């Protein structure tokens, strides 16, 4: 099992916090601007 240092944990925690805030702001933007900048990609296939 791999371990990380407290500094590595703090960095990862800060990045996840920032990412979470950015995603929340993006969701808020999309909810408040439902028709702007919409792109439809009907023929695309995605593999996960």
C-alpha positions as MATLAB code, in Angstrom:
seq = 'XXXXXXXXXXXXXXXXXXXXXXXXXXXXXXXXXXXXXXXXXXXXXXXX';
ca = [
       0.000    0.000    0.000;
       1.364    3.398   -0.978;
       1.437    6.232    1.514;
       1.612    9.957    0.945;
       3.087   12.726    3.018;
       1.031   15.345    4.807;
       2.239   17.916    2.255;
       1.075   15.732   -0.656;
      -2.288   15.253    1.060;
      -2.648   19.001    1.610;
      -1.864   19.702   -2.051;
      -4.375   17.101   -3.252;
      -6.986   18.431   -0.827;
      -6.483   21.988   -2.096;
      -6.757   20.869   -5.725;
      -9.980   18.934   -5.072;
     -11.464   21.935   -3.269;
     -10.619   24.230   -6.164;
     -11.962   21.729   -8.696;
     -15.176   21.331   -6.742;
     -15.740   25.096   -6.675;
     -15.033   25.387  -10.411;
     -17.467   22.590  -11.245;
     -20.142   24.153   -9.023;
     -19.700   27.524  -10.760;
     -19.873   25.855  -14.180;
     -23.070   24.005  -13.250;
     -24.521   27.277  -11.975;
     -23.592   28.994  -15.242;
     -25.207   26.241  -17.314;
     -28.378   26.385  -15.226;
     -28.595   30.168  -15.629;
     -27.801   30.156  -19.368;
     -29.631   27.085  -20.671;
     -29.542   28.001  -24.374;
     -26.191   29.730  -24.785;
     -23.219   27.927  -26.279;
     -25.003   24.601  -26.662;
     -23.289   22.039  -28.846;
     -24.985   18.923  -30.058;
     -22.867   15.905  -30.815;
     -25.441   13.355  -31.969;
     -23.146   11.161  -34.037;
     -20.328   10.805  -31.545;
     -19.551    7.592  -29.731;
     -17.605    7.673  -26.500;
     -15.736    4.848  -24.879;
     -15.174    4.911  -21.137;
];
